[in-house]
């Protein structure tokens, strides 16, 4: 299909101010991303994508969680899903250890006004981004030496970060997740964007990566995801020889029938270390 990807339209000049994205007040953004750029987005169903090559893959991962909407509301449900996800990732990537970067994060389409009124930073991100820069990923990884008893990042030969994304509403999804083949992205396509998330205890400020348009980008998605499937994709890696991070974005699927329940999803982020 062809759909719009909302690339950065105002990249700063060399030495210019870093762009900002304010999750709870987009009117304060200094990053301009619309109108979007029409791009082909191809179904990856049946493709043998790889975490070290394209940077993403789909995995069958049934969960014992009965109601994913209880994540962020019931600490027991968060703990249950974190434990399951860590075990799945440990086996999937062959890690010596996986540490979850907090509990599940739910997101709802813009029409889910009741849920969005309760949750902060819960709208799907509508621009291509990666969760970390090289520097912010390393800074985040190093924090675990302070906050996890007995953990020493430097005792391992390699670390990598992953995002585990699950649609929790039935297919078809009106706002699927698009992922860009990491091999099709040039370093000059990447721009540092400071994400500012307003929380009750204060702002969380974290450098991320966003992207300018490149017609060579190869975008993919997994249509009609079920509750027992997750997309696993890279968000950082100390080994630069393979995929390090994956540009991803929600997009409006022009082929989705009208009137379907808007997409809800949950994502988990994790640090994996390798002996």
C-alpha positions as CSV (number, residue, x, y, z in Angstrom):
1,X,0.0,0.0,0.0
2,X,0.9,3.7,0.0
3,X,0.5,5.7,3.2
4,X,1.9,8.9,4.7
5,X,5.1,8.9,6.8
6,X,5.5,12.1,8.8
7,X,9.2,12.8,8.4
8,X,11.0,15.8,9.8
9,X,10.3,18.8,7.6
10,X,12.5,21.3,9.3
11,X,15.9,19.7,10.0
12,X,18.2,22.2,11.8
13,X,21.3,23.5,10.1
14,X,24.7,22.3,11.3
15,X,25.2,23.5,14.9
16,X,21.5,24.5,15.2
17,X,19.3,23.9,18.2
18,X,18.2,20.3,18.7
19,X,14.5,19.8,17.9
20,X,12.1,19.0,20.7
21,X,9.0,16.8,20.9
22,X,6.6,17.4,23.9
23,X,4.4,14.4,24.3
24,X,1.7,16.0,26.3
25,X,1.6,19.4,24.5
26,X,2.5,19.0,20.8
27,X,1.8,22.7,20.2
28,X,5.2,23.3,22.0
29,X,7.0,21.0,19.5
30,X,9.8,22.6,17.6
31,X,9.9,19.6,15.2
32,X,7.6,19.9,12.2
33,X,6.5,16.6,10.6
34,X,3.3,17.4,8.6
35,X,2.2,17.1,5.9
36,X,3.6,13.6,5.5
37,X,5.4,12.0,2.6
38,X,3.6,9.2,0.7
39,X,5.7,6.0,0.9
40,X,5.2,2.4,0.0
41,X,4.6,0.2,3.0
42,X,4.9,-3.6,2.3
43,X,3.4,-6.4,4.3
44,X,6.2,-8.4,6.0
45,X,3.9,-11.4,6.5
46,X,5.8,-14.5,5.2
47,X,9.1,-12.7,5.2
48,X,11.9,-14.1,7.3
49,X,13.1,-10.8,8.8
50,X,15.9,-10.9,11.3
51,X,16.8,-8.8,14.3
52,X,20.4,-8.5,13.2
53,X,19.6,-7.7,9.6
54,X,16.4,-5.6,9.2
55,X,16.3,-5.1,12.9
56,X,12.8,-6.5,13.5
57,X,10.7,-9.7,13.4
58,X,7.3,-11.0,14.4
59,X,7.1,-13.6,17.2
60,X,4.3,-15.8,18.5
61,X,4.2,-15.0,22.2
62,X,0.9,-16.1,24.0
63,X,0.6,-14.5,27.4
64,X,-1.1,-15.6,30.6
65,X,-2.3,-11.9,31.0
66,X,-6.1,-12.0,30.9
67,X,-6.7,-8.3,30.4
68,X,-3.9,-6.2,28.9
69,X,-5.8,-3.0,29.6
70,X,-5.0,-3.6,33.3
71,X,-1.3,-2.9,32.7
72,X,-0.3,0.4,34.3
73,X,-3.3,0.0,36.6
74,X,-2.5,-3.3,38.5
75,X,1.1,-3.8,39.6
76,X,0.6,-7.6,39.8
77,X,-0.3,-7.6,36.1
78,X,2.7,-5.5,35.2
79,X,5.0,-7.8,37.2
80,X,3.5,-10.9,35.5
81,X,4.0,-9.5,32.0
82,X,7.5,-8.3,32.7
83,X,8.5,-11.7,33.9
84,X,7.0,-13.4,30.8
85,X,8.6,-10.9,28.4
86,X,12.0,-11.3,30.0
87,X,11.9,-15.0,29.6
88,X,10.7,-14.8,26.0
89,X,13.5,-12.4,25.0
90,X,16.2,-14.3,26.9
91,X,15.4,-17.4,24.7
92,X,14.8,-15.5,21.5
93,X,18.1,-13.5,21.4
94,X,20.3,-15.9,23.4
95,X,21.0,-13.4,26.1
96,X,22.8,-14.2,29.4
97,X,20.3,-11.9,31.1
98,X,17.3,-9.6,30.3
99,X,16.3,-6.7,32.5
100,X,13.0,-5.0,31.7
101,X,13.1,-1.2,31.5
102,X,9.9,-0.7,33.5
103,X,6.4,-2.1,33.0
104,X,4.1,-2.2,30.0
105,X,3.2,1.1,28.2
106,X,-0.2,1.2,26.7
107,X,-1.2,3.4,23.7
108,X,-4.6,4.1,22.2
109,X,-5.7,5.7,19.0
110,X,-6.8,9.3,19.2
111,X,-10.5,8.5,19.3
112,X,-10.1,6.5,22.6
113,X,-10.9,9.6,24.6
114,X,-11.8,7.8,27.9
115,X,-8.4,6.0,28.0
116,X,-6.4,9.1,26.9
117,X,-8.0,11.2,29.6
118,X,-6.6,8.8,32.2
119,X,-3.1,8.0,30.8
120,X,-0.2,10.3,30.0
121,X,1.8,9.9,26.9
122,X,-0.6,7.3,25.5
123,X,-1.1,8.4,21.9
124,X,0.6,6.5,19.2
125,X,3.7,8.4,17.9
126,X,2.8,9.5,14.3
127,X,6.4,10.3,13.1
128,X,9.3,7.9,12.4
129,X,11.6,7.7,15.4
130,X,13.9,5.4,17.3
131,X,13.8,5.3,21.1
132,X,17.5,6.1,21.7
133,X,20.5,7.8,20.2
134,X,23.9,6.0,20.6
135,X,24.7,8.2,23.5
136,X,21.3,8.1,25.3
137,X,21.2,4.3,24.9
138,X,24.6,3.9,26.6
139,X,23.6,6.3,29.3
140,X,20.4,4.3,30.0
141,X,22.4,1.0,30.0
142,X,24.9,2.3,32.5
143,X,22.1,3.3,34.9
144,X,21.5,-0.4,35.7
145,X,24.8,-0.6,37.5
146,X,23.3,1.7,40.0
147,X,19.8,0.4,40.3
148,X,20.1,-3.4,39.9
149,X,21.8,-5.2,42.7
150,X,24.8,-7.2,41.7
151,X,24.7,-6.1,38.0
152,X,27.8,-4.9,36.2
153,X,27.2,-3.9,32.6
154,X,31.0,-4.1,31.8
155,X,31.1,-7.7,32.8
156,X,29.4,-8.6,29.5
157,X,30.8,-8.5,26.0
158,X,27.7,-6.9,24.5
159,X,24.4,-5.3,25.4
160,X,21.4,-4.6,23.2
161,X,18.0,-3.0,23.7
162,X,14.7,-4.3,22.4
163,X,11.1,-3.1,22.1
164,X,8.3,-5.7,22.3
165,X,5.1,-4.4,20.7
166,X,1.7,-6.1,20.9
167,X,-1.7,-5.0,19.5
168,X,-4.3,-5.7,22.2
169,X,-7.4,-5.0,20.1
170,X,-8.5,-7.5,17.4
171,X,-7.7,-7.1,13.7
172,X,-7.9,-5.2,11.5
173,X,-5.8,-2.4,13.1
174,X,-6.5,1.1,11.9
175,X,-3.2,2.5,13.0
176,X,-0.6,-0.3,12.5
177,X,3.1,0.0,13.3
178,X,5.4,0.5,10.4
179,X,9.1,-0.4,10.7
180,X,11.9,0.6,8.4
181,X,14.6,-1.9,7.3
182,X,17.7,-0.7,9.2
183,X,19.8,-1.4,6.1
184,X,17.9,1.2,4.1
185,X,18.7,4.1,6.5
186,X,21.7,6.3,6.1
187,X,23.3,8.1,9.1
188,X,22.6,11.4,7.4
189,X,18.8,10.5,7.6
190,X,19.0,10.6,11.4
191,X,18.3,13.7,13.5
192,X,18.5,13.9,17.3
193,X,15.2,14.9,18.8
194,X,14.8,15.6,22.6
195,X,11.6,14.0,23.8
196,X,10.0,15.7,26.8
197,X,7.4,13.7,28.7
198,X,5.5,15.4,31.4
199,X,5.0,13.2,34.5
200,X,3.5,13.8,37.9
201,X,7.0,13.7,39.4
202,X,8.5,16.0,36.8
203,X,9.6,16.0,33.2
204,X,11.4,13.1,31.7
205,X,13.9,14.4,29.1
206,X,15.5,11.8,26.8
207,X,17.3,12.1,23.4
208,X,15.8,10.1,20.7
209,X,16.3,9.8,16.9
210,X,13.9,11.0,14.2
211,X,14.3,10.9,10.5
212,X,14.2,13.1,7.3
213,X,12.8,11.7,4.1
214,X,14.8,9.4,2.0
215,X,13.1,7.7,-1.0
216,X,15.3,4.7,-0.4
217,X,13.7,3.8,2.9
218,X,12.0,0.4,2.9
219,X,9.0,0.4,5.1
220,X,7.1,-2.8,6.3
221,X,4.2,-3.7,8.6
222,X,2.4,-6.8,9.9
223,X,-1.3,-6.5,9.0
224,X,-4.0,-8.0,11.1
225,X,-2.0,-8.8,14.2
226,X,-3.5,-11.1,16.8
227,X,-3.3,-10.9,20.6
228,X,-0.8,-13.8,20.6
229,X,1.8,-12.0,18.3
230,X,4.4,-9.4,19.1
231,X,6.8,-7.4,17.0
232,X,10.3,-7.4,18.5
233,X,12.6,-4.7,17.2
234,X,16.0,-3.1,18.1
235,X,16.3,0.2,20.0
236,X,20.1,0.1,20.7
237,X,23.1,-2.1,20.5
238,X,26.7,-1.8,21.6
239,X,27.8,-3.9,18.5
240,X,27.5,-1.6,15.4
241,X,28.0,-4.4,12.9
242,X,24.3,-5.2,12.5
243,X,21.0,-3.4,13.0
244,X,21.4,-1.0,15.9
245,X,18.0,0.7,16.0
246,X,14.8,0.6,14.0
247,X,12.8,3.6,12.8
248,X,9.2,3.0,13.5
249,X,5.9,4.9,13.4
250,X,2.2,4.5,13.7
251,X,0.4,5.2,10.3
252,X,-3.1,5.4,9.1
253,X,-3.9,2.2,7.1
254,X,-6.0,3.5,4.1
255,X,-7.2,-0.1,3.5
256,X,-8.7,-0.5,6.9
257,X,-12.5,-0.6,7.0
258,X,-14.2,2.3,8.7
259,X,-15.9,1.8,12.1
260,X,-13.5,-0.7,13.6
261,X,-12.4,-0.2,17.2
262,X,-9.3,2.0,17.2
263,X,-6.0,0.2,17.8
264,X,-4.8,-0.2,21.3
265,X,-1.3,-1.6,21.9
266,X,1.2,-2.3,24.7
267,X,5.0,-2.1,24.4
268,X,7.8,-3.3,26.7
269,X,11.4,-2.2,26.6
270,X,14.3,-4.3,27.7
271,X,18.0,-4.5,28.1
272,X,19.7,-7.8,27.1
273,X,23.3,-8.6,28.0
274,X,25.4,-11.3,26.3
275,X,28.3,-13.3,27.9
